[in-house]
Amino acid sequence: MKERTKLLIISSIFLACYYIPWDSSNIRQAGLEGFMMLQEYAREHVLTCLIPAFFIAGAIAVFVSQAAVLKYFGAQAKKLLAYSVASVSGTILAVCSCTVLPLFAGIYTRGAGIGPATAFLYSGPAINVLAITLTAKILGWQLGLARAVGAIIFAVITGLLMAFFFRKDDAKRTTGQIYVPDEEAKGRSLLQDTLYMLTMVLILVFAAFARPAEGSTGLWPAIFAAKWYITFALLIVLVLMLKAWFKKDERTDWVQSTWGFMKQIFPLLGAGVLVAGFLLGRPGHPALIPEHYIQVLVGGNSVWANVFASLSGALMYFATLTEVPILQGLIGAGMGKGPALALLLAGPALSLPNMLVIGNVMGVKKTATFCSIIVVMSTIAGLCYGWIAG
């Protein structure tokens, strides 16, 4: 971190402590909500979601060859394959907008094109099979279907637009790079590497598996009841793989790479969660911006209501599946169907913490463009759905 950045952070903290009127009950409540949200995030998401995701990102950076990344996600890769894989990746990873960040950072820093990388960044939290199923069950199959179709289309369009807007930057990133073919000297086959990565992905999926709605029957409750047994068994399998297939220096490189991603992402993530909690609070707990204002502003299907829903969703942090009960309450309070879809399409994929970290990975200009594309498309989708649904 540059000394100028350190000075700016220290100065900002000092000014906040000096000028924020903490004697106001509203400000104190907002401050408490910020820390309560940070505690909730630490308890419910760090160990089960973020830590596995960091280890996957570290593995991608160390063990996935740059040639392989450039082959399937590079700027010169076949668009049909790259965007097909990227746009449906969320069906595999049930992650939130923050958990997907280390995975995105891993593939982007290894040379993935800006288009496929941002398509993956959007689809990771947006196209979640369990969340879409829950949406259809609680909020209606029409909204669930609209969310599923919209999220896949959004991922592809977002990636294509980002690739078009920043095609010169992508060309510069590939210029002068050495495309080294996969080497078998590493002592592992492609199948072994695939099983290793798949095991870590399954650990993330089962460790982060959310509790189904009360009264649910069938496969999801059964998986949830056995999630920790499955996760523990997968951890044992992972340890055996690491011992049998990997050299000591490879394991060390993996841990160091993981730690590098954690150092880069955790501070910004924590700061973003605090700010989001301070301004918007947790579901059912008011903060600086009262919840009833949001409910009033997103009624009907006006352009403003959809814009506001998209912007609110983009700034708020939604843990996986939490957007469904929040919207259930908002719809019950008079929220329009169009703004509901707009929030569903913008909310899970974006958040204030998410934006801060993305900016650190690919720069402010690209991040602003990425967020703007999602907000604009969510607004348009909300208007269209509100008009169709009546």
N, C-alpha and C positions, 0 to 999 in steps of 0.2 A: 504494500500500500504506500502511495506517495505521501511525503510529509505534508504537502498542501492539503491532501484529502484528510489526513489525520487531524490537522488543525481545524478544518471545516467541521468535522464531526464533533470535536471537543467544543468548539464555539457554539454549535447548534444546541448541544446538550446544556451548556451553560445558560444560553439565552432562554431556552425552554424552562429551565429551573427558575430563572430570574423573573420572567415576565408572565408566565401562565398563572392566572388567578386561582391558585389551589384552594383558597378559602371559599370559593363558590361550591355549593353542594353538587351542581350539575357537572362541574369540571372534575370534582373528586370522584363522582360516580363513573364518569367517562374514563378516568385514569384507572379506577379499579377494574372496569370492564376490559381495558387493554391488557392488564396483567392476568385477569381471569381467563381471557381468550388464549393468552400465551401459555398459561398452565394447562388449559384444556388441550391445546395443541401438543404440548410436550407429553402429556399423559396418554393421549389417544392415538397419536399419529407418528411420533418420532421413532419409537422403537419398532413398531409394526410396519410402518410404511417407508419413512425416509431412510433409515439405516440400511434396510435391504436394497433400496434404490441406489444409494451411494455405492454399495459394493458392486452392484450390477454395472454402474457407470465406470467404476474403477476397472472392472474386468473388460469392459468394452474398450477402454483407452489402452489397456496393456496387451490384451490377448486377441482382439479383433484387428486384423491387419488393415492398414490403410487402403490397400488394394481392394479388399472385400467391401469396405465401406463405400469407396468410390464406384465400385461396380454396381451396387444396388441403390445407393442414395446420392451418388456424386452428381455434380452439375451436368456431367456428360452422360449420365446413366439413362437408360430407356425410360421415358416418362411413364409409360403405362405400368411397368413393373414397380418403379419407385413410388409413384403416388398410390398405386393399389395397395402396396404393403403398408405405406405410411398412414393412409386414411382409415384403415381398419385395425390399426395396432391397439386401439383402446378396447377392443373386444377381448384382448388377452390380458391387459393390465388394468385392473380396477383401481386406478390411482386418481388423486386429486390434482389440482393445478400446481401445487407445490412439489408433490412427490415426483411428478414427471420431469422436473427441472434437471436433476442430475443425469437422468437418462438422455434428455435432449442435449445437455452440455457435452456428454460423452460422444454422441454421434456427430455433433456439429464440429467439435474440436478435432475430430479424426478426419475431417474433410468432406462431410456430407454436404450436398448442395443446400442452399438456403430454402429452396422450395420444398423438397421432401422433408427436410429437418423441421420446418415450421408446420407442415402438414401433420407430422408426427406429434409435434408439440401441442397442436390443437386437439388431435384425435385422442391422445392418451387419456385425458380426463373426461372428454366430451362423449366418447362412444363407449360407454360402460354397459354391458349387457344387463347386469343386475339393476343398475340405476334406471335404465330404460324400461325394464320389466316392472319395476316398482312404480315408475311414473305412469305407465299404462294402467296398472292395477288401482292406484289411488286417485290419480287425476284424470283418468279416462284413456281408453285406447287411442283415441284420436290424437291427443297431445303426446302420448308415448310414441306413436308412429311418426308424427311430425318431428319430434325430437331426434329420433333415430335417422330418418332420411335427411333432415337438415344438417345434422352433425357430420355425416359422411360427405355430403355435398360441400359443406363449409370447409372441411379439411382440404379437399382437392382444390377448390377455388382459392383459398387462402395461400396454399403453397404455390399455385401457378402465378398468382399476382405478385407474391414476394419474389419469385424467380424472375419475373418480367421486370419489376422495378429495380432489382439489384443484380441484373445479369452481368454488368460490368465488374461488380465486386466479386461475383462468383468466378468470373473468368480470371481475375487476378489471383484468387485463392488457388486455382488449379495450375497457374503458370509457374513453371519451374519445379513443380513437385515431382518426385521420383516415384514411379509406380512400380513398387516391388512386388513380384508375385509371391503367393503363399509358399512358404517353405515347410518341408516335412521334417527338417532338422530339429524342430521343437520337440519331437518325440511323441506327438499326439496326432491322432487322426482327426479328420473333420467331424466324424461322428462323436468322438470324445469331447471335443470343444462344444459341439451342439448340445450334448447331454449336460455338460457343466453349466452352460448358460441357461438352459431350460430349467434345470434344478433351482437355480437362483430366482428365476422368474416365478416358478411355482411357489417358492418360499414367500416371495412378496405377495402373490395372489392370496394364499391361504392365511398368512399372518394378518393381512389387512382385510380379510373377509368380514363384511359388515353383518350385524345382527339383522335377520329378516323381520318383517313386520309381525306384530303379535297375531297369533291365530293362523300363521302361514303353515302350510303342510307341503310335503313333497321333498324334492331334492335339496333346496336351499337350507332349510332348518337342519337337515341331516349333515350337510357339509359343515355348517356353523358349529354344530355340536362336536364334530370330530376335528375341527380346524387345528387345534394345538397338537393333537396326536400326529396329524399329517405333517404339520410344520416341523415337529421334532424329528420325525422319521426322515424328512428331506434334509434336515441339517446334518444328521448322521451320514446320509449318502454323500452330501457335499464334502464333509470332512474326509471321508474315505477317498473321494475323487482327488482332493487336493494332495493327499498323502501319496497316492499311487501314481498320479499322472503329472504332477507339477514338481519342478525343482524348487529348492529353497529360495534361490534368488528371484524366481518368478513369483512365488508367494509374497516375497518382500516387496517387489515392485507393485503388485496388486494392492497391498495394504497402503503403500505410500501414495499411489494414485487415488485411492479412495479418500485418504486423508486430505489430499489436495483439493478435491471437490468439496469436502465438508468445510474446509477453511474458507473457500470461496463463497459458498452458498449460505451456510448457517447464520452468519452475522446479519446479512441483508434480510434473510427470511425472518429472523426474530424481530428485527426492527419493523418490518412490514406488517407482521401480525399485530404488534403493539399499536401501530398507527391505525390499522383497520379496526381493531377493537375499541380504540379510543373514540374514533369517529362514528362507527356504526354499531358497535356492541355485538353481543352474541344473540342468537335467536331467542326472543322473549325477554331480553334484558336490554333496556334502553341505554343509550350512551349520549354522546354530544348531539347527534342527529336523531330525534325521536322517531320511533317506528311508524307512528300513525301518520306522520308527514309522507312517508314513502307510500303507505297504503292509499292515501288520498290522491297522490300524484300519479298513480299507475292504474286508475280506474278507467274503464272504457277502452277505446281503441284508437285514440288520437295519435298523431305523429309524436307529439310531446310525451305522451304516456309511454310509447314504445322506446323513444330515445332515452327517457329517464330510466326505464327498466333495464335497458342495455347497459347504460353507464353505471347504474347501481350494481348490477350483476358483475360488471367488469371490475369494480373496485372492491366488492365484498369478497371475503374468503369463504368458500364452501368446502367443507370436508366431504369425502365421497358419500353420497346418498342424502346428505343433510338438506340439500336444496328441495327435496320432495316434500318433507313436512313443513318447511318454511313456506313454500308456495301453497300448500294446502291451506295454511292459515291465512295467507294473503288473498287467495281466491275467495275464501269464505268471507273475508272482510270487504270484498268488492273489486278485487283486481280483475282486469279484463283478460280474456283468453290470449289475445295477441301479445300484450306485455308479458304474460306468463311464459310464453314460448321464447320471447326475446331474452328474458332473464335466464331461462334454461339453456339457451344456446351460448350466451355470453358468460354466464356465471361460473359454471364448473371449469371452463377452460382458462379463465383469467381471474386475477385477484391482484390487489396492491402489492403483496409480497412477491407474487409471481412476476409482476412487471419489473420490480427492482432487480431481481436476479437475472431476468432475460436481458435487461439493459447492460448488465455487467458482462454477459456472455457475448452478445452480438452487437452491442452499441445502442445508443439512444435513438438514432434515426430509424434503424430497422425495427426496434421495439415499438416506437410510436406508430410506425406504418402497420405493423402486425396487429396492434391493439385497435387501431382505427378501422382496419378492414373488418375485424370481428364485430365491432360495435355497429358499424354501418350495415353489415349484412344481417345482423341480429335484428336491427330495427326494421329493415325491409321485410324479413321473414315474419316478424311479429305482425306487421301491418297486413300482409297477405293472409296469414293464418286467421287473424281476427276478422278480416272481411269474409273469408270462406266459412269460418265457423259461425259467423253471425253473432 
